[in-house]
Amino acid sequence: MMWKSSNVHLPGNEEQANWIVALICGALSVFIMLYYVMLWTHVIETSGLNWTYFAFFLCSVILMAAFIACYLSDAKGWWVRYSLMASVMITSLVIEVVTGSNYLIFILPLILSALYYRRAFEIIIAIICGILMLCQPVLSFFADKVDLNYVGLKGDDDASVIIYNWGLESIKEQMLQYTIPSVILFMSVAMLSIWLTSRGLRIIVGYNETAVREAAVEKELTIASDIQMGMLPENIPDNGDFSISALMKTAKTVGGDFYDFFKVDDTHLAMVIADVSGKGIPASLFMASAKSSLRSNLANGLQPDMVMKKTNLVLCDSNREKMFVTAWLGIIDLEDGRLSYVNAGHNPPYLIHDGKAQQLSDPPNFILGRKRRVDFKEHRVTLQPGDYLVLYTDGVTEAVGPDGSRYGTERFEKALVRSSGTSDEVLKSVKDDVREFVNGVERYDDMTMLVFGMNRYMENDLVFEDFVLDRGSYSDAMSYIRSTLASLKCPENVIKDMEVCSSEILANIDMYAYQGQGGEVAVAVSVVDRKAKVVFKDKGPEYNPLLKDNPDIEKRIKDHKVGGFGLFIVRKMMDEVTYSRDDDCNILTMKRGF
């Protein structure tokens, strides 16, 4: 629709257009003044000299006055553009009348009016220019400007020529033969110019609106990214027992990866890493729902398998977009390094032990969010002091290099063991290696990593009491264990079991740590969360009794051999038995719940 009205204007364009037209007015004023001087000094000769002087001087004053008015008004107000354009049109008319040139001079105000991107304003200027073009023959006649193309000429002799058909006849002749056709052509060009200007305005406004929308979306994405990053743990605990380092780089402003870790209680730390299908805001919203549900269920004290099961039900109930989440969840006992974990279709993590990286490649469970009736199997492993657990998303191993190849697990494993001084160094080793591999290639998937380092087992403010093993005599230690457990309201059956096992452990320490010659042993007893714990610490040579195989019971009975069942009994009666070496001490911990 060519003539559809529009009130849309470009912000700030009015002042800019006024200044452009004002500068052109100033330049025209200077040019006309120079032309005036050349006329006055007879460098240029013209007929009707006095009238010409006045016309050019007047135009120069009008143009300069328009320029000054624009300057003083700071290029604001509707009257400014009309004053400027009136000055240009009057000047165009005077130049046309005085010089007798063609009507192309009127293209100047038409072009200048297009700077305002106002259709109504352009139409008014075009109509006024057309009227001025029609006035030009009349004004030229009164200014004694004779156009010989439109008068009759008759020669009486070789030396003289007589002009006839002078006056209204010549004006009529010029109107019919030249002016009216020129006006028609001018108005056609003007309408085309107006249409093109209007079309250009719609395109510019469209681009401007698109840019504004994109800027608004980008701002919203930035806010969403800030919110997403704000959901990640900020305070990384560092108490010397363990260390955690994490990294998340999104392929877009917001992503679908996330990680989380927090203390479930004083002695247990939960760790989560997950990858939501898809990218952008939908994935980030689904991620927020999954993260919230996982943390809520963990806070309720559920075990990893039940946490995954309940989280899966929540996601299935609110999953209209049919998205899904791969997730890995683990809970580690900081006192003995025992890790219970569930893998819901996620990349199996790596355990770095003695400088070697090995995947925890237990059969994964089904993903979260797609099937309601899913059971999740829990697995267990024990982290030794100095071990590192590396969680990651597929954005790491599937990073693409310049040649289109993938980073891969083989190179990932080499980067993991290249530096294992601290969790930060492990993370930095992988990050630098991936950056070198991709060499500036844009990521198409989020890249997330979490590295947990087991520095030493947490003692949980245990108070150790020192006892002397004097060649098989350790009654003081046994009395301390019984009395402490009783004072902590431990059930009698559990106390008796702990006594039996403690006796076997003390005998084992006396035999292997001190060769039956007696020595010191430190004992700590605690009861936390309905779980009794006894810790033994000795300064003997490094010896891990848990590496000893269980005895062949049937064979020993058949051969009538006595002994060798102590540690076997301890393992059977206790829920957990762990060993570590710290500060040149053997530390053995046993736990029994009730």
RODO-2510 file (C-alpha; in nm, 4 decimals, decimal comma):
residues 594
     n   res          X          Y          Z
     1     m     0,0000     0,0000     0,0000
     2     m     0,1888     0,3010    -0,1294
     3     w    -0,0196     0,5696     0,0347
     4     k    -0,0849     0,4024     0,3670
     5     s    -0,0265     0,6657     0,6353
     6     s     0,2437     0,6060     0,8929
     7     n     0,3346     0,7929     1,2073
     8     v     0,6562     0,6004     1,2524
     9     h     0,9668     0,8165     1,2515
    10     l     1,3277     0,7517     1,3245
    11     p     1,4244     0,8774     1,6701
    12     g     1,6745     1,1599     1,6520
    13     n     1,6576     1,1791     1,2705
    14     e     1,4816     1,5204     1,2677
    15     e     1,7743     1,7052     1,4239
    16     q     2,0287     1,5310     1,2015
    17     a     1,8312     1,6122     0,8866
    18     n     1,7929     1,9753     0,9949
    19     w     2,1665     2,0106     1,0374
    20     i     2,2408     1,8579     0,6959
    21     v     1,9962     2,0925     0,5230
    22     a     2,1276     2,3893     0,7266
    23     l     2,4846     2,3145     0,6164
    24     i     2,3714     2,2993     0,2538
    25     c     2,1933     2,6338     0,3040
    26     g     2,5141     2,7812     0,4402
    27     a     2,7140     2,6465     0,1456
    28     l     2,4575     2,7826    -0,1031
    29     s     2,4689     3,1200     0,0696
    30     v     2,8449     3,1377     0,0278
    31     f     2,8244     3,0208    -0,3349
    32     i     2,5576     3,2778    -0,4266
    33     m     2,7492     3,5537    -0,2527
    34     l     3,0578     3,4658    -0,4599
    35     y     2,8415     3,4637    -0,7733
    36     y     2,7071     3,8027    -0,6676
    37     v     3,0625     3,9403    -0,6347
    38     m     3,1575     3,8085    -0,9783
    39     l     2,8515     3,9768    -1,1248
    40     w     2,9322     4,3013    -0,9480
    41     t     3,2940     4,2968    -1,0707
    42     h     3,1722     4,2099    -1,4222
    43     v     3,3561     3,8813    -1,4285
    44     i     3,0175     3,7413    -1,5330
    45     e     2,7908     3,9454    -1,7586
    46     t     2,4120     3,9201    -1,7485
    47     s     2,1119     4,1196    -1,8548
    48     g     1,8834     4,2790    -1,5962
    49     l     2,1849     4,3420    -1,3775
    50     n     2,0173     4,5478    -1,1042
    51     w     1,7384     4,2951    -1,0503
    52     t     1,9883     4,0113    -1,0499
    53     y     2,1965     4,1846    -0,7818
    54     f     1,8946     4,2187    -0,5612
    55     a     1,7706     3,8591    -0,6159
    56     f     2,1053     3,6973    -0,5393
    57     f     2,1712     3,9182    -0,2394
    58     l     1,8256     3,8383    -0,1013
    59     c     1,8766     3,4618    -0,1503
    60     s     2,2112     3,4752     0,0238
    61     v     2,0599     3,6576     0,3218
    62     i     1,7651     3,4162     0,3425
    63     l     1,9910     3,1103     0,3318
    64     m     2,2261     3,2473     0,5956
    65     a     1,9338     3,3482     0,8129
    66     a     1,7962     2,9904     0,7891
    67     f     2,1351     2,8510     0,8871
    68     i     2,1618     3,0844     1,1885
    69     a     1,8041     3,0065     1,2958
    70     c     1,8823     2,6356     1,2886
    71     y     2,1971     2,6962     1,4922
    72     l     2,0205     2,9086     1,7533
    73     s     1,7296     2,6672     1,7902
    74     d     1,9656     2,3704     1,8243
    75     a     1,7921     2,2113     1,5241
    76     k     1,4623     2,1507     1,7069
    77     g     1,1006     2,2374     1,6238
    78     w     0,8828     2,1701     1,3248
    79     w     0,9225     2,5274     1,2003
    80     v     1,2963     2,4729     1,1524
    81     r     1,2581     2,2197     0,8731
    82     y     0,9925     2,4269     0,6990
    83     s     1,2098     2,7403     0,7187
    84     l     1,5102     2,5565     0,5831
    85     m     1,3201     2,3966     0,2971
    86     a     1,1460     2,7261     0,2122
    87     s     1,4878     2,8910     0,1854
    88     v     1,6147     2,6199    -0,0483
    89     m     1,3040     2,6327    -0,2692
    90     i     1,3098     3,0130    -0,2987
    91     t     1,6775     2,9978    -0,3899
    92     s     1,6097     2,7269    -0,6500
    93     l     1,3372     2,9406    -0,8051
    94     v     1,5606     3,2493    -0,8174
    95     i     1,8481     3,0569    -0,9748
    96     e     1,6114     2,9136    -1,2340
    97     v     1,4654     3,2553    -1,3146
    98     v     1,7949     3,4460    -1,3251
    99     t     2,0130     3,1942    -1,5020
   100     g     1,7447     3,0517    -1,7282
   101     s     1,8665     2,6966    -1,6671
   102     n     1,6417     2,3889    -1,6766
   103     y     1,4242     2,2659    -1,3943
   104     l     1,6757     2,0158    -1,2543
   105     i     1,7540     2,2661    -0,9789
   106     f     1,4232     2,1703    -0,8134
   107     i     1,5540     1,8191    -0,7592
   108     l     1,7655     1,9667    -0,4764
   109     p     1,4773     2,0446    -0,2357
   110     l     1,3133     1,7132    -0,3246
   111     i     1,6279     1,5216    -0,2298
   112     l     1,6710     1,7225     0,0902
   113     s     1,3116     1,6594     0,1972
   114     a     1,3770     1,2851     0,1706
   115     l     1,6240     1,3160     0,4572
   116     y     1,3355     1,3568     0,7020
   117     y     1,1637     1,0287     0,6172
   118     r     0,8238     1,2021     0,6401
   119     r     0,5909     1,1161     0,3549
   120     a     0,3473     1,4032     0,4103
   121     f     0,6340     1,6517     0,4295
   122     e     0,7857     1,5216     0,1048
   123     i     0,4490     1,5436    -0,0740
   124     i     0,4060     1,9067     0,0370
   125     i     0,7564     1,9965    -0,0843
   126     a     0,6972     1,8203    -0,4184
   127     i     0,3690     2,0071    -0,4752
   128     i     0,5220     2,3444    -0,3852
   129     c     0,8153     2,2767    -0,6196
   130     g     0,5715     2,1916    -0,8989
   131     i     0,3824     2,5183    -0,8400
   132     l     0,7097     2,7147    -0,8413
   133     m     0,8048     2,5497    -1,1699
   134     l     0,4736     2,6707    -1,3182
   135     c     0,5464     3,0210    -1,1888
   136     q     0,8905     3,0352    -1,3428
   137     p     0,7873     3,1413    -1,7004
   138     v     0,5781     3,4290    -1,5605
   139     l     0,8542     3,5486    -1,3287
   140     s     1,1112     3,5211    -1,6074
   141     f     0,8921     3,7408    -1,8290
   142     f     0,8665     4,0126    -1,5647
   143     a     1,2415     3,9851    -1,5051
   144     d     1,2955     4,0560    -1,8787
   145     k     1,4437     3,7134    -1,9369
   146     v     1,3632     3,6246    -2,2965
   147     d     1,3696     3,2599    -2,4019
   148     l     1,3988     3,2757    -2,7800
   149     n     1,2655     2,9200    -2,8113
   150     y     0,9124     3,0424    -2,7351
   151     v     0,8850     3,3765    -2,9276
   152     g     0,8506     3,4599    -3,2932
   153     l     1,1579     3,6011    -3,4723
   154     k     1,1502     3,7951    -3,7993
   155     g     1,4478     3,9573    -3,9726
   156     d     1,3920     4,2787    -4,1720
   157     d     1,7391     4,2659    -4,3155
   158     d     2,0683     4,1041    -4,2526
   159     a     2,1493     4,3375    -3,9661
   160     s     1,8306     4,3265    -3,7523
   161     v     1,5811     4,0787    -3,6020
   162     i     1,2290     4,1607    -3,4803
   163     i     1,0743     3,9634    -3,1830
   164     y     0,7002     3,9121    -3,2030
   165     n     0,4482     3,6968    -3,0130
   166     w     0,6018     3,8507    -2,7017
   167     g     0,4200     3,8475    -2,3664
   168     l     0,1341     3,6164    -2,2794
   169     e     0,1750     3,4246    -2,6013
   170     s     0,5365     3,3357    -2,5208
   171     i     0,4418     3,2400    -2,1624
   172     k     0,1611     3,0194    -2,2929
   173     e     0,3922     2,8660    -2,5501
   174     q     0,6615     2,7889    -2,2891
   175     m     0,4017     2,6453    -2,0495
   176     l     0,2587     2,4055    -2,3076
   177     q     0,5785     2,2993    -2,4748
   178     y     0,8221     2,2771    -2,1803
   179     t     0,7040     2,3715    -1,8322
   180     i     0,3963     2,1502    -1,7957
   181     p     0,5716     1,8391    -1,9389
   182     s     0,8638     1,9125    -1,7057
   183     v     0,6281     1,9448    -1,4070
   184     i     0,4600     1,6155    -1,4968
   185     l     0,7968     1,4451    -1,5250
   186     f     0,9133     1,6101    -1,2007
   187     m     0,6029     1,4993    -1,0100
   188     s     0,6452     1,1434    -1,1397
   189     v     1,0030     1,1396    -1,0151
   190     a     0,8832     1,2965    -0,6892
   191     m     0,6209     1,0252    -0,6339
   192     l     0,8794     0,7562    -0,7049
   193     s     1,1195     0,9237    -0,4612
   194     i     0,8474     0,9449    -0,1968
   195     w     0,7587     0,5770    -0,2422
   196     l     1,1226     0,4726    -0,2221
   197     t     1,1744     0,6868     0,0870
   198     s     0,8664     0,5390     0,2539
   199     r     0,9769     0,1917     0,1620
   200     g     1,3230     0,2635     0,2990
   201     l     1,1698     0,3957     0,6191
   202     r     0,9709     0,0770     0,6693
   203     i     1,2847    -0,1305     0,6123
   204     i     1,4903     0,0836     0,8503
   205     v     1,2182     0,0802     1,1149
   206     g     1,1824    -0,2952     1,0694
   207     y     1,5539    -0,3455     1,1156
   208     n     1,5481    -0,1111     1,4131
   209     e     1,2601    -0,2992     1,5757
   210     t     1,4371    -0,6293     1,5071
   211     a     1,7551    -0,4912     1,6609
   212     v     1,5596    -0,3712     1,9645
   213     r     1,3940    -0,7111     2,0037
   214     e     1,7250    -0,8884     1,9633
   215     a     1,8823    -0,6563     2,2191
   216     a     1,5936    -0,7274     2,4575
   217     v     1,6279    -1,1022     2,4019
   218     e     2,0041    -1,0777     2,4500
   219     k     1,9497    -0,8865     2,7716
   220     e     1,7025    -1,1480     2,8917
   221     l     1,9473    -1,4229     2,7976
   222     t     2,2210    -1,2441     2,9885
   223     i     1,9944    -1,2192     3,2914
   224     a     1,9024    -1,5864     3,2529
   225     s     2,2729    -1,6720     3,2293
   226     d     2,3438    -1,4726     3,5451
   227     i     2,0592    -1,6515     3,7230
   228     q     2,1862    -1,9865     3,5995
   229     m     2,5404    -1,9134     3,7151
   230     g     2,3970    -1,7908     4,0428
   231     m     2,2395    -2,1339     4,0934
   232     l     2,5831    -2,2959     4,0896
   233     p     2,7655    -2,3384     4,4197
   234     e     2,9749    -2,0321     4,5016
   235     n     3,1352    -2,1244     4,8322
   236     i     3,3610    -2,4183     4,7628
   237     p     3,4483    -2,5818     5,0980
   238     d     3,8194    -2,6204     5,1626
   239     n     3,8942    -2,7591     5,5069
   240     g     4,1969    -2,9641     5,4110
   241     d     4,0115    -3,2971     5,4083
   242     f     3,9049    -3,2622     5,0457
   243     s     3,9127    -3,0187     4,7547
   244     i     3,6649    -2,9394     4,4775
   245     s     3,7185    -2,7589     4,1477
   246     a     3,4479    -2,6970     3,8891
   247     l     3,4117    -2,5496     3,5407
   248     m     3,1113    -2,4787     3,3169
   249     k     3,1310    -2,3202     2,9710
   250     t     2,8004    -2,2928     2,7848
   251     a     2,7775    -2,3184     2,4057
   252     k     2,5067    -2,0491     2,4107
   253     t     2,4355    -1,7734     2,6579
   254     v     2,2478    -2,0232     2,8712
   255     g     2,2966    -2,3968     2,8687
   256     g     2,1572    -2,7267     2,9898
   257     d     2,4552    -2,8560     3,1877
   258     f     2,4803    -2,8137     3,5617
   259     y     2,6731    -2,9351     3,8594
   260     d     2,6099    -2,9127     4,2314
   261     f     2,7694    -3,0159     4,5583
   262     f     2,6814    -2,9559     4,9194
   263     k     2,7115    -3,1085     5,2635
   264     v     2,4221    -3,3424     5,3362
   265     d     2,5360    -3,3513     5,6976
   266     d     2,8591    -3,3053     5,8875
   267     t     3,0254    -3,6101     5,7376
   268     h     2,8646    -3,6600     5,3953
   269     l     2,9070    -3,4602     5,0754
   270     a     2,6715    -3,4903     4,7777
   271     m     2,7945    -3,4289     4,4217
   272     v     2,5831    -3,4019     4,1072
   273     i     2,6596    -3,3444     3,7410
   274     a     2,3942    -3,3524     3,4694
   275     d     2,3268    -3,2737     3,1058
   276     v     1,9815    -3,1718     2,9816
   277     s     1,8818    -3,2503     2,6246
   278     g     1,8642    -2,9383     2,4089
   279     k     2,0129    -2,5929     2,4476
   280     g     1,9053    -2,2424     2,5390
   281     i     1,6333    -2,1240     2,7739
   282     p     1,4080    -2,4377     2,7581
   283     a     1,7036    -2,6553     2,8599
   284     s     1,8037    -2,4141     3,1360
   285     l     1,4483    -2,4146     3,2790
   286     f     1,4346    -2,7937     3,2738
   287     m     1,7792    -2,7962     3,4320
   288     a     1,6586    -2,5699     3,7127
   289     s     1,3682    -2,8067     3,7813
   290     a     1,5975    -3,1108     3,7888
   291     k     1,8538    -2,9389     4,0104
   292     s     1,5901    -2,8211     4,2557
   293     s     1,4336    -3,1665     4,2812
   294     l     1,7686    -3,3425     4,3292
   295     r     1,8799    -3,1042     4,6019
   296     s     1,5420    -3,1237     4,7786
   297     n     1,5447    -3,5030     4,7869
   298     l     1,9067    -3,5090     4,9026
   299     a     1,8253    -3,2673     5,1826
   300     n     1,5553    -3,5090     5,2996
   301     g     1,8232    -3,7677     5,3738
   302     l     1,7367    -4,0111     5,0946
   303     q     1,9932    -4,2500     4,9511
   304     p     2,1147    -4,1916     4,5929
   305     d     1,8882    -4,4556     4,4380
   306     m     1,5745    -4,3110     4,5994
   307     v     1,6820    -3,9553     4,5199
   308     m     1,7027    -4,0472     4,1512
   309     k     1,3709    -4,2316     4,1606
   310     k     1,1783    -3,9435     4,3164
   311     t     1,3481    -3,6858     4,0930
   312     n     1,2568    -3,8903     3,7860
   313     l     0,8898    -3,8909     3,8888
   314     v     0,8895    -3,5116     3,9332
   315     l     1,0487    -3,4547     3,5915
   316     c     0,8117    -3,6971     3,4173
   317     d     0,5093    -3,5149     3,5614
   318     s     0,6236    -3,1742     3,4310
   319     n     0,7848    -3,2736     3,1016
   320     r     0,5570    -3,1460     2,8271
   321     e     0,8449    -3,0870     2,5863
   322     k     0,9639    -3,4490     2,6156
   323     m     1,3095    -3,3471     2,7337
   324     f     1,5369    -3,5665     2,9402
   325     v     1,8363    -3,5458     3,1712
   326     t     2,1437    -3,7620     3,2029
   327     a     2,2771    -3,7341     3,5565
   328     w     2,5355    -3,8770     3,7924
   329     l     2,4807    -3,8488     4,1673
   330     g     2,7190    -3,9532     4,4411
   331     i     2,7322    -3,9223     4,8198
   332     i     3,0737    -3,9604     4,9789
   333     d     3,1427    -4,0325     5,3436
   334     l     3,4233    -3,7925     5,4265
   335     e     3,5307    -4,0025     5,7231
   336     d     3,6294    -4,3099     5,5261
   337     g     3,6043    -4,2167     5,1554
   338     r     3,3147    -4,4536     5,0906
   339     l     3,1242    -4,3330     4,7826
   340     s     2,7680    -4,4406     4,6999
   341     y     2,6559    -4,3350     4,3526
   342     v     2,3919    -4,3769     4,0838
   343     n     2,4470    -4,3156     3,7125
   344     a     2,1336    -4,2217     3,5150
   345     g     2,2607    -4,2525     3,1585
   346     h     2,5509    -4,0108     3,2107
   347     n     2,9141    -4,0327     3,1086
   348     p     3,0913    -4,2610     3,3588
   349     p     3,3271    -4,0567     3,5767
   350     y     3,6978    -4,1229     3,6173
   351     l     3,8757    -4,2228     3,9366
   352     i     4,2411    -4,1200     3,9444
   353     h     4,4374    -4,3497     4,1743
   354     d     4,8177    -4,3827     4,1907
   355     g     4,8552    -4,1717     3,8765
   356     k     4,6178    -4,3855     3,6681
   357     a     4,2710    -4,2877     3,5425
   358     q     4,0034    -4,5550     3,5451
   359     q     3,6370    -4,5203     3,4531
   360     l     3,3662    -4,6187     3,7002
   361     s     3,1985    -4,8039     3,4179
   362     d     2,9187    -4,9799     3,6010
   363     p     2,6098    -5,0437     3,3854
   364     p     2,4228    -4,7102     3,3754
   365     n     2,0579    -4,6729     3,4659
   366     f     1,7900    -4,5150     3,2453
   367     i     1,7828    -4,1378     3,1895
   368     l     1,5631    -3,9049     3,3954
   369     g     1,2361    -3,7557     3,2741
   370     r     1,1122    -4,0053     3,0140
   371     k     0,9791    -4,3159     3,1957
   372     r     0,8005    -4,3139     3,5289
   373     r     0,8514    -4,6752     3,6338
   374     v     1,2280    -4,6934     3,6547
   375     d     1,4430    -4,8387     3,9322
   376     f     1,7943    -4,7086     3,9843
   377     k     2,0760    -4,9341     4,1003
   378     e     2,3284    -4,7938     4,3428
   379     h     2,7009    -4,8737     4,3292
   380     r     2,9814    -4,8220     4,5806
   381     v     3,3522    -4,7550     4,5726
   382     t     3,6033    -4,6285     4,8282
   383     l     3,8278    -4,3295     4,7602
   384     q     4,1705    -4,3374     4,9182
   385     p     4,3514    -4,0215     5,0314
   386     g     4,5200    -3,8786     4,7235
   387     d     4,2482    -4,0035     4,4863
   388     y     4,0518    -3,7765     4,2524
   389     l     3,7008    -3,8225     4,1188
   390     v     3,6417    -3,6478     3,7831
   391     l     3,2846    -3,5806     3,6694
   392     y     3,2218    -3,4353     3,3222
   393     t     2,9684    -3,3940     3,0428
   394     d     3,0047    -3,5083     2,6827
   395     g     3,0884    -3,1531     2,5763
   396     v     3,4434    -3,2305     2,6919
   397     t     3,5097    -3,5570     2,5095
   398     e     3,3080    -3,4521     2,2031
   399     a     3,4833    -3,1168     2,1549
   400     v     3,5616    -3,0710     1,7837
   401     g     3,8971    -2,9614     1,6446
   402     p     3,9695    -2,7636     1,3241
   403     d     3,9931    -3,0848     1,1196
   404     g     3,6542    -3,2080     1,2431
   405     s     3,7969    -3,4757     1,4732
   406     r     3,6719    -3,5233     1,8289
   407     y     3,8716    -3,4805     2,1466
   408     g     3,7897    -3,8325     2,2621
   409     t     3,8328    -4,0299     2,5836
   410     e     4,1905    -4,1411     2,5106
   411     r     4,3262    -3,7872     2,5018
   412     f     4,1027    -3,6979     2,7963
   413     e     4,2565    -3,9759     3,0087
   414     k     4,6074    -3,8593     2,9260
   415     a     4,5215    -3,5025     3,0262
   416     l     4,3743    -3,6252     3,3552
   417     v     4,6915    -3,7943     3,4737
   418     r     4,9276    -3,5334     3,3320
   419     s     4,8962    -3,3292     3,6507
   420     s     4,7460    -3,4625     3,9710
   421     g     4,8866    -3,2270     4,2319
   422     t     4,5527    -3,0703     4,3269
   423     s     4,1969    -3,0737     4,1962
   424     d     4,2614    -2,7289     4,0443
   425     e     4,5622    -2,8616     3,8554
   426     v     4,3688    -3,1615     3,7245
   427     l     4,0937    -2,9315     3,5991
   428     k     4,3406    -2,6859     3,4464
   429     s     4,5260    -2,9655     3,2699
   430     v     4,2088    -3,0770     3,0907
   431     k     4,0889    -2,7219     3,0215
   432     d     4,4199    -2,6196     2,8627
   433     d     4,4392    -2,9395     2,6595
   434     v     4,0848    -2,8972     2,5239
   435     r     4,1556    -2,5325     2,4365
   436     e     4,4685    -2,6360     2,2486
   437     f     4,2793    -2,9102     2,0662
   438     v     3,9815    -2,7022     1,9478
   439     n     4,2128    -2,4131     1,8511
   440     g     3,9378    -2,1506     1,8401
   441     v     3,6632    -2,3683     1,6848
   442     e     3,3226    -2,2613     1,8170
   443     r     3,1697    -2,4991     2,0691
   444     y     2,8363    -2,6574     1,9827
   445     d     2,7843    -2,8237     2,3212
   446     d     2,8211    -2,7150     2,6827
   447     m     3,1405    -2,8208     2,8594
   448     t     3,1184    -2,8937     3,2322
   449     m     3,3599    -3,0605     3,4750
   450     l     3,3767    -3,1203     3,8491
   451     v     3,6873    -3,2609     4,0193
   452     f     3,6769    -3,3909     4,3776
   453     g     4,0040    -3,4604     4,5559
   454     m     4,0185    -3,6807     4,8673
   455     n     4,3081    -3,5283     5,0630
   456     r     4,2566    -3,7238     5,3846
   457     y     3,9747    -3,8802     5,5757
   458     m     3,7778    -3,6456     5,7904
   459     e     3,8232    -3,6982     6,1632
   460     n     3,5060    -3,5081     6,2488
   461     d     3,6575    -3,3570     6,5633
   462     l     3,7307    -3,7017     6,7028
   463     v     3,9073    -3,7098     7,0358
   464     f     4,1787    -3,9743     7,0430
   465     e     4,2883    -4,1410     7,3612
   466     d     4,6351    -4,2987     7,3737
   467     f     4,6853    -4,6502     7,5099
   468     v     4,9817    -4,8823     7,5431
   469     l     4,9648    -5,2338     7,4065
   470     d     5,1801    -5,4277     7,6487
   471     r     5,2336    -5,7664     7,4921
   472     g     4,8722    -5,8623     7,4472
   473     s     4,7323    -5,6496     7,7267
   474     y     4,4851    -5,3878     7,6049
   475     s     4,2091    -5,3987     7,8650
   476     d     4,2271    -5,0213     7,9189
   477     a     4,1492    -4,9577     7,5544
   478     m     3,8605    -5,2049     7,5634
   479     s     3,7142    -5,0445     7,8752
   480     y     3,7366    -4,7023     7,7114
   481     i     3,5529    -4,8240     7,4008
   482     r     3,2687    -4,9830     7,6042
   483     s     3,2211    -4,6905     7,8431
   484     t     3,2243    -4,4305     7,5677
   485     l     2,9727    -4,6177     7,3511
   486     a     2,7464    -4,6659     7,6517
   487     s     2,7632    -4,2959     7,7412
   488     l     2,6623    -4,2121     7,3837
   489     k     2,3444    -4,4246     7,4209
   490     c     2,4614    -4,6992     7,1907
   491     p     2,2500    -5,0219     7,2145
   492     e     2,4016    -5,3087     7,4112
   493     n     2,4035    -5,5492     7,1190
   494     v     2,5987    -5,2997     6,9105
   495     i     2,8427    -5,2390     7,2004
   496     k     2,9117    -5,6125     7,2261
   497     d     2,9735    -5,6396     6,8529
   498     m     3,2072    -5,3418     6,8651
   499     e     3,3925    -5,5002     7,1593
   500     v     3,4472    -5,8265     6,9726
   501     c     3,5739    -5,6504     6,6663
   502     s     3,7852    -5,4008     6,8617
   503     s     3,9571    -5,6885     7,0385
   504     e     4,0468    -5,8446     6,7029
   505     i     4,1760    -5,5140     6,5633
   506     l     4,3912    -5,4416     6,8700
   507     a     4,5359    -5,7920     6,8527
   508     n     4,6090    -5,7391     6,4825
   509     i     4,7879    -5,4083     6,5544
   510     d     4,9928    -5,5667     6,8347
   511     m     5,0983    -5,8490     6,6057
   512     y     5,1693    -5,6684     6,2761
   513     a     5,2554    -5,3135     6,3827
   514     y     5,4706    -5,3910     6,6878
   515     q     5,5619    -5,7563     6,6337
   516     g     5,4137    -5,8473     6,9748
   517     q     5,6613    -5,6210     7,1551
   518     g     5,4023    -5,3642     7,2577
   519     g     5,3483    -5,0046     7,1410
   520     e     5,1133    -4,7103     7,1394
   521     v     4,7701    -4,7020     6,9819
   522     a     4,5253    -4,4119     6,9694
   523     v     4,1532    -4,4883     6,9870
   524     a     3,8585    -4,2574     6,9045
   525     v     3,4899    -4,3417     6,9563
   526     s     3,1825    -4,1576     6,8269
   527     v     2,8131    -4,2109     6,7569
   528     v     2,6652    -3,9939     6,4774
   529     d     2,3323    -4,0389     6,2994
   530     r     2,2660    -4,3776     6,4676
   531     k     2,6021    -4,5075     6,3557
   532     a     2,8741    -4,6161     6,5986
   533     k     3,2316    -4,5646     6,4898
   534     v     3,5661    -4,6691     6,6371
   535     v     3,8945    -4,5483     6,4872
   536     f     4,2363    -4,7034     6,5593
   537     k     4,5613    -4,5227     6,4829
   538     d     4,9085    -4,6736     6,5201
   539     k     5,2617    -4,5699     6,4221
   540     g     5,3749    -4,9036     6,2878
   541     p     5,4977    -4,9748     5,9307
   542     e     5,2400    -4,9289     5,6555
   543     y     5,0114    -5,2280     5,6504
   544     n     4,6612    -5,2515     5,5041
   545     p     4,4888    -5,5568     5,6549
   546     l     4,1946    -5,5179     5,4150
   547     l     4,4158    -5,6306     5,1277
   548     k     4,4435    -5,9716     5,2916
   549     d     4,2125    -6,2303     5,1355
   550     n     3,9431    -6,3939     5,3431
   551     p     4,0431    -6,7375     5,4705
   552     d     3,9147    -7,0608     5,3175
   553     i     3,6959    -7,1631     5,6110
   554     e     3,6260    -7,5176     5,4976
   555     k     3,9931    -7,5885     5,4331
   556     r     4,1085    -7,4493     5,7676
   557     i     3,8502    -7,6516     5,9554
   558     k     3,9459    -7,9645     5,7618
   559     d     4,3146    -7,9078     5,8387
   560     h     4,2322    -7,8259     6,2061
   561     k     4,4124    -7,4920     6,1855
   562     v     4,3391    -7,2370     6,4583
   563     g     4,3167    -6,8582     6,4055
   564     g     4,3135    -6,6448     6,0916
   565     f     3,9470    -6,5565     6,1287
   566     g     3,9794    -6,2227     6,3144
   567     l     3,9580    -5,9799     6,0254
   568     f     3,7013    -6,2009     5,8531
   569     i     3,4788    -6,1713     6,1622
   570     v     3,5265    -5,7933     6,1710
   571     r     3,4197    -5,7572     5,8079
   572     k     3,1114    -5,9705     5,8644
   573     m     2,9972    -5,7972     6,1827
   574     m     3,0643    -5,4361     6,0795
   575     d     2,8784    -5,2329     5,8181
   576     e     3,1944    -5,0582     5,6972
   577     v     3,5646    -5,1197     5,7500
   578     t     3,8187    -4,8853     5,5867
   579     y     4,1923    -4,8310     5,5982
   580     s     4,4099    -4,5277     5,5232
   581     r     4,7661    -4,4098     5,5764
   582     d     4,8095    -4,0517     5,6997
   583     d     5,0949    -3,8727     5,8789
   584     d     5,2966    -4,1980     5,8865
   585     c     5,0145    -4,3657     6,0776
   586     n     4,7956    -4,6634     5,9958
   587     i     4,4312    -4,5659     6,0429
   588     l     4,1587    -4,8282     6,0503
   589     t     3,7942    -4,7314     6,0917
   590     m     3,4968    -4,9559     6,1555
   591     k     3,1300    -4,8546     6,1627
   592     r     2,8130    -5,0233     6,2726
   593     g     2,4654    -4,8773     6,2371
   594     f     2,1679    -4,9334     6,4624
***
